[in-house]
Amino acid sequence: MAMKTLRVRVHAGRLEPLDTLVLPEGTEVEVHFQTPTVASPMTVLSAMRALPDIDPASIDELEQVIEAGKLPVRSESIFDRLKA
């Protein structure tokens, strides 16, 4: 017996073929499927805590851009300038 792949979609609890079926009437088929899995909270947390693989050159570039974007620190506030 030859194995073939048939694409289907679930609609209102029934399987609807996405491809044309070329089967004799009454043919029985066996369906294997995978249910979508939901990650556990611990899996999500460990993925968030894992360090990404970043190129050191990218880190250097980011640090340079941050340094270039810094504004000077002022010891007086705008309210001090309004008093004068």
RAURVEN-V40283 format. One record per helix or strand of 3 or more residues. SS is the DSSP state (H for helix, E for strand). FROM is the first residue (numbers start at 1). LEN is the number of residues. If there is no record, write none. Layout:
# RAURVEN-V40283
SS:FROM:LEN + SS:FROM:LEN
This chain:
# RAURVEN-V40283
E:8:4 + E:14:4 + H:41:9 + H:56:13 + H:78:6
